[in-house]
């Protein structure tokens, strides 16, 4: 989908911008390519720069003003600048930028997860800037992420929801100011130990760090603290487990380790595990992709809020 808009802040008769992404979903750590097409207005303009911003709509919970949403910029790439755009001239700027390894997936096997990412184009002309052109960004999971999700689906876990949470997870190598949470419903085997399992993938060039959280809500006879959470971390190479283990066996072992750790240590327990085989957990293809029902995605430029252009990356 391509959004083409008159750059209002540059005035009537100003240049227009139309960014076209190459077909197909990108992957974390991979290349995002396309072209920025510019058309001159009714007079010549000196273009200072053309910048692509990677933006995400994130949840901002537990803040001073309560829960909410905001747009976070998680990447800026200059694709052109310092040239004269003549009246009526048409030009095209090709680009190929690398996505951060922690870029969240927006789809699984072509089905939306409800995550809103976009590529916003900034055109600066004679001191004025406009960021009106915004294109939805589709990102597919890495093969190792797909394998973990497929294993979880085969174990009977069901997809509940996915979102982006502002903030960092302590004790991890997280670099972006937000992280993706995939919420899963456990199969009967684990239902008495956890009401929900949350999964976060944190990829780096050589490995995949997986953060799992088991959530057990308090019942009518609890002490009012809302139940118990336990968090565990695992790391696995992108090529998968070594030796005779398969993904399904490893993932099942990680889930057992998580719930047993929760039972042993109670609320807010944290456990980390790293090894050449260690690593990942949650959501799946057969059980999870099949369980996705009407996940909503942002499909309007306005939903990203053009007024959020100064939202920080802090």
C-alpha positions in Angstrom: 0.0 0.0 0.0 1.4 3.4 -0.9 0.3 6.7 0.6 0.9 9.8 -1.5 0.2 13.2 0.1 0.8 16.8 -0.7 3.4 18.1 1.7 1.1 20.6 3.5 3.8 22.3 5.6 5.7 23.2 2.4 2.7 25.0 1.0 0.4 24.6 -2.0 2.4 24.0 -5.1 5.2 22.4 -3.1 6.9 19.1 -4.0 5.2 15.7 -3.3 6.8 12.5 -2.0 5.7 8.9 -2.6 7.7 6.2 -1.0 7.3 2.7 -2.4 8.6 -0.4 -0.5 9.7 -3.4 -2.5 7.1 -6.3 -2.3 7.2 -8.9 0.4 7.8 -8.9 4.2 11.2 -7.9 5.5 12.9 -9.8 8.4 14.7 -8.6 11.5 18.3 -7.9 10.7 17.6 -8.0 7.0 17.4 -5.4 4.3 14.4 -3.1 3.6 14.5 -1.7 0.1 12.4 0.5 -2.2 12.3 3.9 -3.8 11.4 7.5 -2.7 9.8 9.2 -5.7 9.8 13.0 -5.7 7.9 15.3 -7.9 8.7 19.0 -8.1 6.1 21.7 -7.5 5.3 24.9 -9.2 8.8 26.3 -8.6 12.3 25.1 -8.0 13.2 23.9 -4.5 16.5 23.2 -2.7 16.1 19.8 -0.9 18.2 19.6 2.2 17.6 15.9 2.9 15.3 12.9 2.5 15.2 10.7 5.6 13.3 7.5 6.3 12.2 6.9 9.8 11.2 3.5 11.2 8.2 4.0 13.6 6.2 1.8 15.9 3.0 2.2 17.8 3.6 1.1 21.4 1.7 0.7 24.6 2.9 2.9 27.4 1.6 1.3 30.6 2.2 2.0 34.3 3.2 5.6 33.6 2.5 8.8 35.4 -0.6 9.4 33.3 -1.8 5.8 33.1 -1.9 3.5 30.2 -1.8 4.8 26.7 -0.2 4.6 23.2 2.5 6.5 21.5 4.6 6.5 18.3 8.3 5.7 18.8 11.0 6.2 16.2 13.4 3.3 16.3 15.6 4.1 13.2 16.6 7.0 11.0 18.3 6.6 7.6 19.3 9.4 5.2 18.6 8.4 1.6 19.3 11.6 -0.2 20.0 15.3 0.3 21.4 18.6 -0.8 20.1 18.8 -4.4 17.9 21.1 -6.5 14.5 19.8 -7.4 13.3 21.8 -10.4 9.7 22.7 -11.0 7.8 19.8 -12.3 10.8 17.5 -12.2 10.4 13.9 -11.2 13.2 11.9 -9.6 13.6 8.6 -7.8 15.9 7.8 -4.9 16.6 4.0 -4.4 17.4 2.9 -0.8 18.4 -0.3 1.0 18.5 0.0 4.8 19.2 -2.6 7.5 16.5 -3.3 10.0 17.4 -3.7 13.7 17.7 -7.3 14.8 15.0 -6.6 17.5 12.5 -5.4 14.9 9.2 -7.1 16.0 7.3 -9.4 13.6 4.0 -8.0 12.3 2.8 -11.3 10.8 3.1 -15.0 11.1 2.8 -17.0 7.8 1.1 -14.0 6.3 -1.4 -13.5 9.0 -1.3 -10.2 11.0 -0.4 -10.2 14.6 -1.9 -6.8 15.4 1.5 -5.0 15.5 1.7 -1.6 13.8 5.1 -0.6 12.2 5.7 2.0 9.5 8.2 3.8 7.3 7.8 7.5 7.5 9.4 9.8 4.9 10.8 13.2 6.0 11.5 15.7 3.3 13.3 18.9 4.3 13.1 21.9 1.9 14.5 25.3 2.7 14.2 24.9 6.5 10.7 23.3 6.4 10.1 19.7 7.1 7.2 17.4 6.4 6.6 13.8 7.5 3.3 13.2 5.8 4.2 10.1 3.8 3.8 6.9 5.8 3.9 3.3 4.6 3.0 0.2 6.6 6.0 -2.0 7.2 5.5 -5.8 7.1 8.0 -7.9 9.0 8.1 -11.7 9.1 9.8 -13.6 11.9 13.2 -15.1 11.6 13.4 -18.9 10.9 14.4 -19.7 14.5 11.4 -17.6 15.8 9.1 -19.4 13.4 10.4 -22.8 14.7 9.8 -21.8 18.3 6.3 -20.6 17.5 5.5 -23.7 15.5 6.8 -25.9 18.4 4.5 -24.1 20.9 1.6 -24.5 18.6 2.2 -28.2 18.4 2.3 -28.3 22.2 -1.2 -26.9 22.3 -0.5 -23.3 23.1 -3.1 -20.8 21.7 -2.6 -17.2 20.5 -4.3 -14.6 22.6 -2.8 -11.3 21.5 0.4 -9.4 20.7 1.5 -5.9 21.4 4.6 -3.6 21.8 5.4 -2.5 25.3 7.5 0.6 25.9 10.4 0.0 28.3 13.3 -2.4 28.6 13.5 -5.9 30.2 16.2 -5.9 32.9 19.0 -8.4 32.7 18.7 -8.8 28.9 20.7 -7.4 26.0 17.7 -5.4 24.8 18.6 -2.4 22.7 15.4 -0.9 21.4 13.3 1.3 23.8 10.4 -1.2 23.4 9.8 -4.9 23.2 7.2 -7.2 21.7 5.0 -9.4 23.9 3.2 -12.4 22.4 0.5 -13.6 24.9 -0.5 -17.3 24.8 -3.0 -19.4 26.4 -1.6 -22.7 27.9 -2.9 -26.2 27.1 -4.7 -28.1 29.8 -1.4 -29.6 30.9 -0.2 -26.3 32.2 -3.5 -24.5 32.8 -3.3 -25.0 36.6 0.2 -23.5 36.8 -0.2 -20.5 34.5 -3.2 -18.5 33.2 -1.0 -17.0 30.5 2.5 -17.2 29.0 4.2 -14.2 27.5 7.0 -14.5 25.0 9.5 -11.9 23.9 12.2 -12.4 21.2 15.4 -10.4 21.4 17.6 -11.3 18.4 21.3 -10.5 17.9 23.4 -11.4 14.8 24.5 -14.7 16.3 21.7 -15.9 18.6 18.2 -15.5 19.7 17.4 -14.5 23.3 13.9 -15.6 24.4 12.2 -14.2 27.5 9.3 -16.2 28.9 6.9 -15.1 31.6 4.4 -17.3 33.4 1.4 -15.3 34.7 -0.9 -16.7 37.4 -3.6 -14.4 38.5 -4.8 -14.3 42.1 -8.0 -15.9 43.1 -10.6 -14.8 45.7 -8.5 -16.2 48.6 -5.2 -14.6 47.6 -3.5 -11.8 49.6 -4.6 -9.2 47.0 -1.3 -8.8 45.3 -2.7 -10.0 42.0 -1.1 -13.4 41.7 2.5 -14.4 40.8 4.7 -13.9 37.8 7.9 -15.8 36.9 10.3 -14.8 34.2 13.0 -17.0 32.6 15.5 -16.3 29.8 17.0 -18.7 27.3 19.5 -18.3 24.4 19.7 -20.4 21.3 21.8 -20.1 18.1 19.9 -19.1 15.0 20.6 -22.5 13.4 18.7 -24.2 16.2 19.5 -26.8 18.9 22.6 -29.0 18.5 22.7 -32.7 18.9 19.7 -35.1 18.9 17.2 -32.5 20.4 14.5 -31.1 18.2 12.7 -27.8 18.6 9.6 -29.4 20.1 11.5 -31.2 22.8 13.6 -28.2 23.7 10.6 -25.8 23.9 8.6 -28.3 26.0 11.6 -28.5 28.4 11.8 -24.7 28.6 8.1 -24.4 29.5 8.5 -27.1 32.2 11.5 -25.3 33.6 9.6 -22.0 33.6 6.6 -23.3 35.5 8.6 -25.3 37.9 10.8 -22.3 38.6 7.7 -20.3 39.3 6.3 -22.9 41.7 9.6 -23.1 43.5 10.4 -19.4 43.9 7.0 -17.7 43.8 6.2 -14.2 42.5 8.6 -12.1 40.4 11.2 -14.8 40.2 13.8 -14.3 37.5 15.9 -17.1 36.0 18.4 -17.0 33.1 19.9 -19.7 31.0 22.5 -19.5 28.3 24.3 -22.2 26.4 25.0 -23.3 22.9 21.7 -25.1 22.9 19.7 -23.0 25.4 16.8 -20.8 24.3 13.3 -19.7 23.1 9.7 -20.1 23.9 6.0 -19.4 22.9 3.3 -19.1 20.2 3.0 -21.5 17.2 2.1 -22.2 13.7 -0.5 -24.9 13.7 -2.1 -24.0 17.0 -1.3 -20.3 17.2 -1.4 -19.0 13.6 -4.6 -21.0 13.3 -6.0 -19.5 16.4 -5.5 -15.9 15.3 -8.9 -14.2 15.0 -9.3 -10.8 13.4 -6.1 -9.2 14.6 -6.4 -5.5 14.1 -3.6 -3.6 12.3 -3.2 0.1 11.7 -4.1 0.8 8.1 -4.6 4.6 8.1 -1.8 7.1 8.1 -3.7 9.2 10.6 -3.8 6.3 13.1 0.0 6.7 13.5 -0.7 10.4 14.3 1.1 12.8 12.2 1.5 15.0 15.2 3.7 12.4 16.9 6.7 13.2 14.8 8.7 14.4 17.8 8.0 11.4 20.0 11.3 10.4 21.5 13.5 7.3 21.2 14.5 7.5 24.9 
